[in-house]
Amino acid sequence: MSLLKNRYLLAATFGHFSVDMYSGMLPLILAALTPQLGLTYAQVGFAAMTYSIAASVSQPLFGWLGDKRGARPMAVLGVAAIATTVGVMRFVDIFTILIGLAVIAGLGSAAFHPQGATLATYAPNAQRGAAASVFMLGGNTGYAFGPLLNTAIFSLTGDHMPETLAMVGLLQAAIVYWALAQRPPTIQERATSNISSVKRAAISVIIVLMIVMFLRSWLHSAVSTYVPQVFREFGYSTAEAGNVLFSILMPLAIGGLVGGTLSDKIGRRRVLIATTMLCGPALWLLLNANSESVYAISTLLGLTMGASTPVTLVMAQSLVPRGLGLMSGIVLGFTFIAGAIGVAISGVIADHVGLLPMMHLNAALPVLAAALALLLPDDRPATKNI
């Protein structure tokens, strides 16, 4: 089946765009609330961590429910829940309320992601990297447009932003509901064909892959959360800082499409090592860029950051093909919580040594991840069977 005619993949991709569009609004909302509520960098990191933890620890549960009850109810609920929550955050005046709303938004994200990742596997084995990259393209594109849409909707609607986002989100949820009207086919054949690979998977390989994912997620969360703060300190307006973030996140979506598709052809390990290694120098250059080069460098950073995301998802799914909803929830949940822990650590470091030195330290994370990825087995001969 052509990926562009795959109803389940298209539904998952659109839902991913919708959910992550609201997630992408959060960094700019936190940047706007920082002076309004007098937040410290640690509090900003804690708010981001709260959202990420809520979106991560509950994903295995929602994935299990999706395996038992079907992906459709959880996917629709997830889109509706996050859409009706995020707009309210912009107007809170108490930090504890902000944290409560972050929890609800995170649960909405958690309800959707395992279902979307499972639906994205309904593709031929030789196209699983490409299918995962299309699914990730939806989420990364939505996340990239989130800051821009946040600014545009707030400018147009002002105090009516919460109900506007709620109406848009409910419409998006209705579209996902309609697109998933037919029950997806079973994937017993794929699960059976991968049993031998699961038996061969060494615990050490799983541990190394998880550490690589942890470091990559830490970098992604730190960049997404603190880049607006950095450029505000550089003298950029909130809207201009949002544009810089967009210039990272939109290429990140394209990078995921390129990386996932390329991994089907040359091997996932090779793509993971090469693109992850480039992230560190790209971040360092961005932090030291002048106004003429900032957007070119941010584009490079986004491309390299995004390329490895679908690669690690497919690599992890290949190790645990049974109960894909549950396993997708575990994999994605770990990614979320890794980013949550990382961004909170970054916030504490920033409060002690400064925001810019902390971001420079984060440039070492992908270099370490690439070095660890060298320990993963070479998958080139078996790429088409992953």
N, C-alpha and C positions, 0 to 999 in steps of 0.2 A: 504494500500500500504506500502510495506517495505520502510523504510527511505533510504536504500541503492539503491533502484530502483526508487526513486522519482526524476524524471528528473529536476524538477524546483528547488528542494532543492539542488541538486548537482550543478546545474548551479549557483545558488545564492552563494553556498559555495565556488566554484572556483573563482567567481568574487570577493567575499569578501577577499579571500586569495590574489588576484592580487592587489586590491586597497590598502589593509592595508600593503602589502609588501612595497609599496612605502612610505606609512605613517611611517612605522617602520624605514626607512632610515633617517628620518628628525632629530631625536635626535643626531645621530652620525654626521650628516652633520653640525648641529649647534655647536657641540663640536669641530669639526675641524675648523670651521670658527671663533670660539671665539678668539683665538690668532691672526688669520690672519686678522680679521677686528677690533680687539680690542674691542669686544663686552662686555658690562657689563652683569651681571646676569639678570638685569631687561630687557635689550634688547633681551637676549635669550628668556626670558619669553614672551616678547611682540611678537617676531616672532612666537613662538609656539602658542600664543593666537590668532594672526592674522589668521593663518592656521585654527585653531579650530573654530573661529567665522565664517569664510567664509564657513566652512564645516557644520556649525550648523544652522545659521539663514536662509539659503536658502533651507534646507532640506524639510520643509513643502511645499514649492513651487514645488520642484522637485517631491515630493510625490504626490501632487495634479495632476501634469502633467502626472505622471505614471498612476494614476487612470483613467485619461481621455484618454491618448494615448497608454497605455500599458507600461509594465515594460521594454520591450526589448530595445527601443531606448535610454532611460535614463541610463540603466545599461551599455550598450556598450560605450556611450559617457563618462561616468564617468571613466571607466577603461582607455580609450585612453587619456583623459585629464590629469589625474594625472601622467601617465607614461611619457608623453612628457614634463613634467614640472620639475619633481624632480631632474633629472640629471643635469639640468642647474644650480640649486642652488649651487652645489658644487664649482662652478667656478666664482661666483659673487664677485665683489670687492667693491660694493656700497650697503649700508644697505637698502636703499629705493628699489633697484631692488629686493633684497631678499624678502622684504615684498610683492612686487607686484607678484612675483612668488608664494609666499605662498598663496595669495588669489586665484590664478588660480588653484593651486593644491587642495585647500580646496573646490572649486566649483566642481571639478571632484569627490572628495570623496562624496560630498553632492548629486550629481546626482545619484550615485550608491546605497547608503545605504538604502533609503526607499524602493526601488524596491527589493533589496535583502531580507530585513526583511519581506516584504509582501509575496514574493515567499516562504519563509521559513514557512509560516503559512499553506501551502497546505499539511496538514498532519492531521491524526485523532486527535481529542481533547485530548485523553489519551496520545498522544505522542508529544504534542506541546512543552513541556519542552525539550524533547530529540531533536526535530527538531530544536528548537532555539539554542540548545547547539551545534549541528552539524554546523549550520550557523556561530555561534560565533567561533567555532573551526577553520573554514577556515580563518576568519579575524585575530584571535589571532596567528595562526600559521604563517600567512603571516607577521604580525607585528613582530613576534619573529625572523624570518629569515631575515627581512629587514636590520638590522645592519650588519649581516654577509655577506649578498649579496652585500651591499654597499661597504664593504671593499674588497671583492673578485673582484667585477666588476671594481672598481677603480684601483686595482692592475693590473688587466689583460688588461684594455683598456685605462687607463690614461685619456688623453684629449678627447678620443672618448666615454667617459661615457654617455653623453647626448643622442647621436644617438643610442647607444647600448640599453639603457633603453627604448627609444622610439620604437625601433623595437620589443623588447620583449613585451612591453605593447600593441602594435597594434596586435600582435599575440594572446595575452591573450584576447583582446577585440573581435577578430574574433571568438575565441572559445566560448565565452559567446553568441555572436550573433547566432552561429550555434546551441548551446544547447537550446536556447529559440525560436527555429523556430516554435514550436507549441504553440498555445495560452493556457495559464493556465485555468483550470476550474473555474467556479464562486464559490464564497464562501457565497452565500446568506443564506444557511442553518445554517452555523456557526454564521453568524451575527444575525439571528433571534433567535437562541438558547441562545444568550448572552444578549438579550435585558433586561431581568429581572435583571441580575447582574449589568447592567449599571444603572438601576433605583435605585437599592439598594446602589450603591456606594456613600458613603458620601464624601462631599468636604474635610473633615478633613483627610480621608484616602488618598485621592489624594495628598493633601499637604504634609503629612508625607512621602509618597512614593517618592515624588519629592525631598524632603530634603535629604532623604537617598541616592537617586541617585546622588544628587549634591555632597555630601561629598565623596561618593565612586569614582565619576569621578574626583574630585579634587585630591584624593590620587593617582589614576591611572596615571593621567597626570603628577603630580609632580614626581612620581617614574620614569616614562618613560623618562621625560625630564632631570631630574637632577641627576639620578644615574650615568650616564657616567661622569658628572662633578665632582661628589663626589669622584669617584674612580680615576679620573685623579689627584685630589688633594691628594689622598692616595699614589700616585706614580705609578699608573698603566698607561700603554701606552693606546693610543686610541683604538687599537685592543683589548687589555685586558679588557678595560672598556666595549667595545662592547660585549665581551664574558659574562661579568657579567650581562649585560642587557638581553642578549639572555637566560641566565640561569633563569631569572625571567619570560620572556615573553613566552618561550616555555612551561613551566609548567602551565602558566596562561591559555594557550589554552586547555591543558588537564583538568585543573580545571573546565573550563566552561563546558566541555563535561560531567564530573562527576556530577557537581552541577545541570545542567539542567535535566539530566536523573533521578537523585535522587529526584529532586523536584516533578516529576510526581508520585512518590511513597509515599513520607512522607510529602509533603506539601512545598510550596515555602517559606513561612514565616520562617519555622524552618531552612531551608538551608541558607536563607539570614542572619538570626541572627548569627548562629554558625560560618559561614565562615567569615563574616565581622568582628566579634569580634576578630578572630585570626590574622587578618591582622596587627593590631597595634603592638602586641608583636613581630611578625615576622619582621616587618620593623625595630624596635628598635634593635633587635638582629643582623640584617644585618649591621646596621651602626656601631656596636661594635664588629663585627666578625673579627677573624684573618684569614690569608690567607688559612689555612687548612679547615675552616668551611664555608667560604663565599659562596661556590656554593651550599652546602646543605641547608643553610638558605635561599638563594635566591630562591631555588626551592620551599621551603615551602611558601615563600611570594607569588610567582607566583600562586601556587595552590589555596591559600585562596583568592587572589584577583580575580581570574578568575571565581570561582565557582558561584558568585552572579550575574554575568553579564547577562546570558540568563534568570535567574530567574526574575530579575526586568523588563526585556523586556516583557516577557509573562504576568507578573502581570499587567503592564501598558496597554498592548494591550487588555487584558480582560476587562478593564474599558472603552475602546473606540474602539469597534470592527467595527463600521461603517467607511467606507472609509479608509481601512487599509494602503494604500499608504500615504495618508495625515497624518494619525495618527502615523504611524511608523516614518514619517519624523519629527513630533512634538516631539515624545519621544526621538528618536536618536539625533535630533537637540539639545534638552535640555541637553542631556548627553554630547554632544560635547562642548556646550557653558559653561556648568558648569565646565568642565575640563579646558577650556580656561581661564575662570575667576580665577579659583583656581591656575593654574600654574603661572599666572601673579602676583597674590598676593604673592605666594611663592617666586617669583623672587625678588619682592620689599623687602620682609622680609629678604631674604638672603643678599641683599646689605646692610642692616642695622645691622643684628645680626650675619651674617656668614652663609655659605652654610650648614654646618653640624648641627648647632643648629636649623636652619629652618626645615631640614628633620626630626629631632627629634620631633619638634612640630607637624609635619604632621602625626606622628604615633598616635596622639590622635584622628584624624579624623574618622577612622573606628570604634573606640570604641564608639564614640558619635553616629555614624550611627546605630550601633547595638542596642544601648539603645533606639533610636527612633523607630527602627523596632519592638520593643516589643509592640508598640501601634497599629500595623497593626492587622487586624482580623486574627484569626486562620483559615487557609484554608484546614486543613487536611480532613474534611468530604467531601469537594467539590473539592478536587484536580483534579479528573479525568474530571470534567466538566469545568475546567478553560480554 
